[in-house]
Amino acid sequence: MLEVDFSNCRDEWWHYSWGDAGWAVRMSETECFLRHSRSSAPSYYEELERLHIESMKERVNPFLPRAGS
């Protein structure tokens, strides 16, 4: 799906999108094609993406070995 320009939703490995605001942010597009809700503005998702990246900075990946283990 990535090869045909769908984008993968970061928190749901099974969820892909195309043309909506989340897709626009993940693909660095300036506008989205599908506008089916009030929250479809890319700026709304840009802020969510920024907040998620900030919240994940200190998160420990449970699949990687920890120092001293």
C-alpha positions as CSV (number, residue, x, y, z in Angstrom):
1,M,0.0,0.0,0.0
2,L,2.9,2.3,0.7
3,E,4.0,1.9,-2.9
4,V,0.8,3.4,-4.2
5,D,0.9,6.5,-1.9
6,F,-1.2,5.3,1.0
7,S,0.3,6.2,4.4
8,N,0.4,4.0,7.5
9,C,-1.2,5.4,10.7
10,R,1.5,5.4,13.4
11,D,-0.5,3.8,16.2
12,E,-2.4,1.2,14.2
13,W,-0.1,-1.0,11.9
14,W,-3.2,-2.3,10.1
15,H,-4.6,1.1,9.3
16,Y,-3.7,3.0,6.1
17,S,-5.2,6.1,4.7
18,W,-5.2,8.2,1.5
19,G,-6.3,11.7,0.9
20,D,-7.4,12.7,4.4
21,A,-5.8,15.2,6.8
22,G,-3.7,12.5,8.6
23,W,-2.4,11.3,5.3
24,A,-1.5,14.9,4.2
25,V,0.5,15.4,7.4
26,R,2.3,12.0,7.2
27,M,3.1,12.6,3.4
28,S,4.1,16.2,3.9
29,E,1.3,17.4,1.6
30,T,-0.2,20.9,2.0
31,E,-3.8,19.9,1.5
32,C,-6.0,16.9,1.8
33,F,-8.4,15.6,-0.9
34,L,-11.1,14.1,1.4
35,R,-12.9,16.5,3.7
36,H,-15.5,14.5,5.5
37,S,-15.3,16.1,8.9
38,R,-14.6,19.3,10.8
39,S,-11.2,17.9,12.0
40,S,-9.9,17.2,8.5
41,A,-7.7,20.3,8.4
42,P,-4.0,19.3,8.1
43,S,-3.1,21.8,10.8
44,Y,-5.2,19.9,13.3
45,Y,-3.2,16.7,12.6
46,E,0.1,18.6,12.5
47,E,-0.5,19.5,16.2
48,L,-1.4,15.9,17.1
49,E,1.7,14.6,15.3
50,R,3.9,17.1,17.2
51,L,2.3,16.2,20.5
52,H,2.8,12.5,19.8
53,I,6.5,12.9,18.9
54,E,7.1,14.9,22.1
55,S,5.3,12.3,24.2
56,M,7.3,9.4,22.7
57,K,10.8,10.9,23.3
58,E,11.1,9.3,26.8
59,R,9.2,6.1,26.0
60,V,11.0,2.9,26.5
61,N,10.7,0.5,23.6
62,P,9.7,-2.8,25.2
63,F,11.1,-4.8,22.3
64,L,14.7,-3.5,22.7
65,P,17.0,-4.7,25.4
66,R,17.5,-2.3,28.2
67,A,20.9,-1.1,29.3
68,G,22.4,-3.4,31.9
69,S,20.0,-6.3,31.1
